[in-house]
Each structure stands twice: as C-alpha cells, then as structure tokens.
Amino acid sequence: MKKIIKNLYKYSKYYFWKTSFQRALFDSVEKEEGEITLFDNKFYYHYGLAFYDTYREIFENCMYDFKINNSNSIIIDCGSNMGLSVLYFSKKYPSSVIISFEPDEFVLPFLEKNIESQDLKNVVLNKKAVWIEETELKFYTDKGLGGRVEKEYNNQKPKMVESVRLRDYLDKPIEMLKIDIEGPEYIILKDCEDVLFNVSYIFIEYHSFYDEEQHLDDLLSILKRQGFRYHLKQSFSRKRPFIDTKLVNEKFDMAINIFAYKD
C-alpha cells in the first residue's frame, strides 16, 4: 500500500503539477540518450542523468553566471561535453565569441548537432584536448562526463587525440576561462600562470586522484599569486572521509568547483 501511495504521489508531482518541459527533464534521468526542446530547438543528449544534473547546475542554479565587462569578449570553454555550457554562454552572452574544446569522439556528435540545432553562430568548436603542448595524447572516456587524457580506465583501449597548448589562447583579454577536463587542470594552469592576468573569471573543477599527490593548495596558490580571489563548492566528496573508499570514474576521491575572480 505504501508503495502504491508513493508512486501516486510521484505521478501527481511530476505529471500533473509540472510543465511539459519539466516532465521531459525529469524523464531524461531514465534514458541513455534522447532529445529535449531548449530555446524552441532540439537539444540532444548522450546520457540522460548527466544531462539532467548538468542542466540544473547551469540553467537553474546559474553556476557559470558572471558580470560581463566587455560586450565583444572571449569565453574559453575547455571540456564542452554535449554542449550545455556553450549553449548557456552563447545565449547569455550573445555578443561574445565562445571558443570550445572537446576531444571525446563519443560526445562530439551530440555537441556538433547541438551547435547546429541551436544555431550557435558565436561558438568556435575545436575537436582537441587542452594541454601544455601541441602533441597527441591517450584519451579515455566513461561515455558520460568523465573523458580524460593520459589517465586510464580499467579494461579500456585509449583513443589518440590531438592537443593544443592552452596558454597560446590566453595572449589576449579573456572574459571567462572554464576548465572542466577531469584531471590535468593543475598541470595546465601551472603552465598558464604568467598569462592569467589576461583572464577576468576562471572556473575550474579540481579533481583529486586517490593514488597521487594532491594539488588543490598549489592550484589555489597560483590563483592567489595572480590576483584572484576564490570561492569553493563541493562537486563530489565522501560522506565519511575517514572511512569511505568511494571513487568517481575509478580514480577521483574528491572534486571541488573553484570560482576565481578579481576584486
């Protein structure tokens, strides 16, 4: 009886009280891939739960929102995945140029379809990874939100992807630099340190590898030396850090969102 009441409540909550969009958003959680209407156009996703969580972070909680200083600004999006971040930047800051980087062959077809379907004319897509040099790197993916370079997934043969040196793109004023690349953020930011004065806002998702030295303090020190203040928010952490051994994407024991800005 309790189960029947619970299911009736769930049905009424999500199918009578909500709009058709909210129902479609809720239903996406159960799907491997699908489509939904955003801004009167189709948006395609490759993993429903990842779409649902990311949509809520970006469009409902507005985690990437910032006060733009230059109407003809440049936004750099490292790790665009299926395209929710570039969609947000493009719609929120239509006079800006969004330079997008995404090397994952599994999600790229969805990203490309979404750029076309949403008619994002101010987005420049680069099908490459950001790194500390131009080279070829081993790339692994969980086919969700966990693509990364040079750090393997168990029982997976890597793809080879081309990379660019991120600092080469920071030689001019950059309004926003978003780095969500599942691991090498410290290495890359260290290589970029002396050109960060060109950047107004930085978002970084820092990932802690359970079997490697942690670099959160080093990363924050780079930002502080370059005149940034920072704000930290949990992305993933263990509920009982002294006891729990849970990992995300086979490697991460913690992930922290860093929002860096200048006074």
N, C-alpha and C positions, 0 to 999 in steps of 0.2 A: 504493500500500500504506500509506504514512504517513497519507494522508487517511482511509483506512478505519479504521486503528487509532485515529486522533484522534476520529473520530465514535463508535466503540465506547466509548471512554473517556468521552466526553461523555454518551452514552446511559446508561452504567452509573452515572456520577456523579450525574446529575440524575433518573434514573428508578428506580434500584434502591436507592440509598443514602439517598434523601430521603423525607420525608413527602409526603402528597398536597398539603398546603398549600404546601410548599416547591417542589414541581413546578409548581403553579399560579402561584406567584410568579415562578418562572423563566420559565415560558411567557408571562407577561404582557408580557415585553420585546418579543416579536414582534408584538403585537397593537396595532391602532389604538385600539380600545375594547373593554371587556369587563367582567366581574364576577368577584369572588372572595369567599370566605367569611371574614369577620373577626369575631371575638367571636360566632360562631354566627349571624351575619346577613350578608346580601348587602352588598357594597361595590362601587360602580360607578365605573369609571374611563374617562376620555375619551382617554387616550394612555398606552399600556402602559409605555413606557420611563420616562416621567415618574413614573408610579405606582411602578414598581419602585425607582427611585433615591430617591424621597421616602419610601417605606415604610421602606427600610433606614436612612435618616438618622434618621427619627423614632422608629420602633419597635424597631429593632435597636441603633442607636447612642445612642438616647435623647437626642438633641441638645437637646430642649426641657425636659428634666427639671430641676426645681428644688425646693427645700425650702419647702413652703408654710408661711406664718406665721399665716394666718387661715383657719379652716375655711369661713367664708362669704365667700370672696374673689371678686374680679372679675378675669377674664382677658380681655384685648382682643386679638383676632386680626385683624390688617389684612392682607388678601390670603389668604383661606382656600382658594382654588382648589377642588379637588374634595372637600376635606374631611378629609384625613388629619390635619391639625394639630388641628382641632376635635374629631375623634374621639379623638385622644390626650389632649388636655386634659380632655375630658368623662369619659373612663374613668379617667384617672389622678387627677383631682381632682373627684370626683362631687358634692361639696357646693358647688363654685364655680359662678358664672354666667359663661359664655363669650359675649362679645359679638363676633360675627363680621361682617366687612366683605368683600364680594366683588361687584364690578360687572360682571364679564365674562359677557355673555349666553350665550357658548358653554359655559362650565363650570358656570354656575348650575344647570341642570337636574340635573347629576350631584351637585352639592353638596346640593341640596334633596332628591333621592332618598336620599342617604346619611344625611342628618339624620333623615329619616323611617324608613328601613330599620333604622338602628342605634338608633332610639328615643332620640335625644339631647335629652331634655327640658330640659336646662340650657343649651342653645345658643340664642341670640337672633340670627337672621340679618338683616343689613341689606344690601340689594342696592344698595349705594352705594360710591363711592370715598372714601377719606380724603384730605383736602386741607387748605388753610389758610383756607378759607371755604366757605359753602354756595353752590353755583353749579352750572353744567353744564360738563362738560369733554369734550374729544375723547378717545376711548378706542380704543386699538389692541391687537390680540391676535395671538399666534402659534398660538393654539388648543392650547397646551401648558401651559407655565408662565410665559409671557412677556407677559401683559397689562400695559399701562401707559397712563398718561394723558399727553396733550399731546406725546408723542414718537412720531413717525410710523414706521410700517413702510412699506417701499417698495411702491408699487402697491396700497395698501390704503385704502379709504374708511373713515374712522373712524365709530364709533357715538358718540352723545351719551349721557353718563351723569350722574346726579346725584351730588353730593359733599356730605360733611359736614366740619365743622371738627373735626379730631381733638382739639384741646385742650379742646373743650367736654365731652369724655368723661373728662377727666383731673382733674376738680374734686373727686374723692373718692379714697380709697385704692384703688390698683390693684396687684394682686399681680404680674401679668405683662403686659407690652406687647410683642407680636410685630409687627414691621413688615417685610413682605416684599412690596414693591409695585413693584419693577422700575424704580427711578429717582428719584422725588421724595422719598426718605427724608430727605435733608439739609434741604430746604426746609421739610418738615413738622415735623421735630424742632426746627428753629430757632424755629418759631412756638410750639412747646410748651415751650420751655426753662424758663420760670419756673414751670411747674406739674409738672415732672418729680419734684419732691420727694415727690409722692404715689405714685410708682411704685417697687416693690421690685426687679423684674427687667425688663430690656429685651433683646430680641433684635432685631437689625437686619441685614438683608442689604444692605450698601452696594454700589452699582453705579457704576462709573467709565465715563462716556461718553468715547469716544476723541477726540471733537472739541470737548469742553467743559472748562472748568476743573475740576480735581479738588477734592473737598471732604472727603476722608477725615479729614484733620487737623482741619478745622473741626468735623466731627461728633464726633470724639473729644474735642475741647476742650469742647464742650457737655456731654458726659457727665462729664468730669473736674470742670468747674465745679460741677456739680450733685451732686457727692459719690460718683460711681460709679467703680469700678474696671472695667477691661475686659480681655477676652481675645479674640484674633483668630484666626480659622481661615480657610483658603483655601476659597472656593467655586468660583471659576474664575480661573485666571491663565495667561498664556502660558508655555510651557516655556522659550523663549529670548526674553525680553522685549526685548532689543536688536535682534532680527532678525525675530521672528514678527509677523505682522499679523492674526492670527486674531481675529475678533469673535464675540460671542454675541448673538443676537437683533438683529443688524445694527448695534448701537450700542456694546456694552459690551466694553472691553478688559480688564476686571478686575472681580471680585466678591469681597467679603470678608464673612464672617459675624462679627458683633460680638455678644459676650455681655457685657452690662453688669450689674453687681450692686454692692451696698453692703456694706461691712465689717460 
